[in-house]
Amino acid sequence: MNSADLLEAAPGQTTASTEPVTHTSKARWKPNVTVAALIERDGRFLLVEEDTSDGLLLNNPAGHLDPGESPLQGVMRETLEETTCTFTPEGFLGLYMSRFRRTRTGEDITYLRMAFFGSVSEADPALSLDEGIVRTVWMTADEIRACPERHRSPLVLECLESYLAGERYPLGILTVHDSVFAAPAHHRAA
């Protein structure tokens, strides 16, 4: 459901996708922040095939944002680790959320994904794919659409459709304060 759909919903109206999550503990809820790269070359999109507890699944080059790095640094690092290609971000695709329940543990997880689009170098033969990544694959949009059961996340298709719809934002839309790269000072929280 995109933002326009949420804004059009009548006040007080709820759906399965807009119902608030009920928490029984007093711990603050925090989504898992991830970064992802959408890379197109000659009408094909670069995906990685990952060995997961649910079998071999397809994903964009993506992963968790690490402490002390900007989203751009994170997406460049993750793409290199998962594809052995150097990613050159050209723009921001969007901010996406999804909710997932782990098959093995039943853990309820929300992901907040920052997606970027750009290009990659050729694979570096001196590097190895990250643990769990079986291979990289280039697929057409129709091939990706044809196998949603093989997507690691519903955001694989959401990001693809956003890109194909022409959604693009300049990289300058993101601001990273210098405090991200240094030990925290004693200031009030934002």
C-alpha positions as CSV (number, residue, x, y, z in Angstrom):
1,M,0.0,0.0,0.0
2,N,1.6,3.3,-1.0
3,S,1.4,6.6,0.8
4,A,-1.4,7.9,-1.4
5,D,-3.6,4.9,-0.6
6,L,-3.0,5.5,3.1
7,L,-3.9,9.2,2.9
8,E,-7.1,8.4,1.0
9,A,-8.3,6.0,3.7
10,A,-11.2,7.4,5.8
11,P,-10.3,8.5,9.3
12,G,-10.5,5.6,11.7
13,Q,-10.6,3.1,8.9
14,T,-8.2,0.2,9.4
15,T,-7.1,-2.7,7.2
16,A,-4.8,-5.6,7.9
17,S,-1.9,-3.6,6.5
18,T,-2.6,-0.5,8.6
19,E,-3.5,-1.9,12.0
20,P,-1.0,-1.0,14.7
21,V,1.2,-3.6,16.1
22,T,0.3,-4.5,19.8
23,H,3.3,-4.8,22.1
24,T,3.1,-6.4,25.5
25,S,6.6,-5.3,26.7
26,K,7.6,-1.7,27.5
27,A,10.7,-2.0,25.2
28,R,10.7,0.6,22.4
29,W,9.9,-0.8,19.0
30,K,12.7,-0.3,16.5
31,P,12.6,-1.5,12.9
32,N,15.6,-3.1,11.2
33,V,17.1,-0.6,8.9
34,T,18.4,-1.9,5.6
35,V,19.8,-0.6,2.4
36,A,19.3,-2.0,-1.1
37,A,20.6,-1.4,-4.6
38,L,18.4,-1.5,-7.7
39,I,20.7,-2.0,-10.7
40,E,19.6,-2.1,-14.3
41,R,21.8,-2.9,-17.3
42,D,20.4,-3.5,-20.8
43,G,16.9,-4.1,-19.5
44,R,18.0,-6.6,-16.9
45,F,18.2,-6.2,-13.2
46,L,21.0,-7.5,-10.9
47,L,19.7,-9.8,-8.1
48,V,21.5,-12.1,-5.7
49,E,20.4,-15.7,-5.0
50,E,20.7,-16.4,-1.3
51,D,20.7,-19.6,0.7
52,T,18.2,-18.9,3.5
53,S,16.4,-21.1,6.0
54,D,13.5,-20.9,3.6
55,G,15.6,-22.2,0.6
56,L,17.2,-20.3,-2.3
57,L,15.6,-16.9,-2.6
58,L,16.2,-13.8,-4.7
59,N,16.9,-10.4,-3.4
60,N,18.3,-7.1,-4.5
61,P,21.9,-6.6,-3.2
62,A,20.9,-5.5,0.2
63,G,21.6,-5.7,3.9
64,H,21.6,-4.0,7.3
65,L,22.9,-0.5,7.8
66,D,25.9,-0.8,10.1
67,P,26.6,1.6,13.0
68,G,28.9,4.5,12.0
69,E,28.1,4.4,8.3
70,S,25.8,6.5,6.1
71,P,23.1,4.9,3.9
72,L,25.3,5.5,0.8
73,Q,28.3,3.8,2.4
74,G,26.1,0.9,3.5
75,V,24.5,0.3,0.1
76,M,28.0,0.5,-1.5
77,R,29.4,-2.0,1.0
78,E,26.5,-4.4,0.8
79,T,26.6,-4.4,-3.0
80,L,30.3,-5.1,-3.1
81,E,30.0,-7.9,-0.5
82,E,27.1,-9.6,-2.2
83,T,28.1,-9.2,-5.9
84,T,31.8,-8.3,-5.9
85,C,30.9,-5.3,-8.0
86,T,31.5,-1.7,-7.1
87,F,28.1,0.1,-6.9
88,T,27.9,3.8,-8.0
89,P,24.7,5.3,-6.6
90,E,22.9,7.7,-9.0
91,G,19.8,8.5,-6.9
92,F,17.5,7.6,-4.2
93,L,14.6,5.3,-5.1
94,G,12.5,5.5,-1.9
95,L,11.8,4.4,1.6
96,Y,9.9,1.1,2.0
97,M,8.5,-0.8,5.0
98,S,7.6,-4.5,5.3
99,R,6.7,-6.8,8.1
100,F,8.0,-10.4,8.2
101,R,7.6,-13.4,10.6
102,R,10.6,-15.7,10.7
103,T,9.7,-19.3,9.7
104,R,11.9,-20.9,12.3
105,T,11.4,-18.7,15.4
106,G,8.1,-16.9,14.7
107,E,9.9,-13.6,15.4
108,D,7.9,-10.6,14.2
109,I,10.3,-8.2,12.3
110,T,9.7,-4.9,10.5
111,Y,12.2,-3.8,7.9
112,L,12.7,-0.2,6.9
113,R,14.5,-0.2,3.6
114,M,16.3,2.7,1.9
115,A,16.6,1.8,-1.7
116,F,19.0,3.4,-4.2
117,F,19.5,3.0,-7.9
118,G,22.7,3.1,-9.9
119,S,25.3,1.2,-11.8
120,V,27.9,-1.4,-11.1
121,S,31.4,-2.3,-12.3
122,E,32.2,-5.7,-13.6
123,A,32.7,-8.3,-10.9
124,D,36.1,-8.3,-9.2
125,P,37.5,-11.8,-9.6
126,A,39.8,-11.3,-6.6
127,L,36.8,-11.0,-4.3
128,S,34.4,-13.7,-3.0
129,L,30.6,-13.5,-2.6
130,D,29.4,-12.9,1.0
131,E,28.5,-15.9,3.0
132,G,25.1,-17.2,2.0
133,I,25.1,-15.7,-1.4
134,V,25.1,-18.5,-4.0
135,R,25.4,-16.4,-7.2
136,T,24.4,-13.2,-8.9
137,V,21.7,-13.2,-11.7
138,W,20.6,-10.7,-14.2
139,M,16.8,-10.9,-14.8
140,T,14.2,-9.0,-16.8
141,A,11.4,-7.3,-15.0
142,D,9.0,-9.9,-16.4
143,E,11.2,-12.8,-15.1
144,I,11.2,-11.1,-11.6
145,R,7.5,-10.6,-11.7
146,A,7.0,-14.2,-12.6
147,C,8.5,-15.7,-9.5
148,P,7.3,-13.7,-6.4
149,E,7.4,-16.9,-4.3
150,R,11.2,-16.8,-4.8
151,H,11.6,-13.2,-3.5
152,R,13.3,-12.9,-0.1
153,S,11.1,-9.8,0.5
154,P,8.0,-8.3,-1.1
155,L,10.2,-5.2,-1.4
156,V,12.1,-6.8,-4.3
157,L,9.1,-6.3,-6.5
158,E,8.0,-3.0,-4.8
159,C,11.4,-1.4,-5.6
160,L,11.4,-2.7,-9.1
161,E,7.9,-1.3,-9.8
162,S,8.9,2.1,-8.3
163,Y,11.9,2.2,-10.6
164,L,9.9,1.2,-13.7
165,A,7.3,3.9,-12.8
166,G,10.0,6.5,-13.0
167,E,10.3,7.3,-9.3
168,R,13.6,9.0,-8.7
169,Y,15.0,11.3,-6.1
170,P,18.4,13.1,-5.9
171,L,20.9,11.7,-3.5
172,G,20.9,15.1,-1.8
173,I,17.5,14.2,-0.3
174,L,19.4,12.3,2.4
175,T,21.2,14.2,5.2
176,V,23.7,12.4,7.4
177,H,24.9,14.4,10.4
178,D,28.6,14.2,11.3
179,S,27.6,12.7,14.6
180,V,27.0,9.4,12.8
181,F,30.8,9.1,12.2
182,A,32.0,10.0,15.7
183,A,31.4,9.0,19.3
184,P,28.1,10.5,20.6
185,A,28.4,13.8,22.3
186,H,26.2,14.8,25.2
187,H,23.3,16.4,23.4
188,R,19.6,16.1,23.5
189,A,18.1,13.5,21.2
190,A,16.5,14.6,18.0
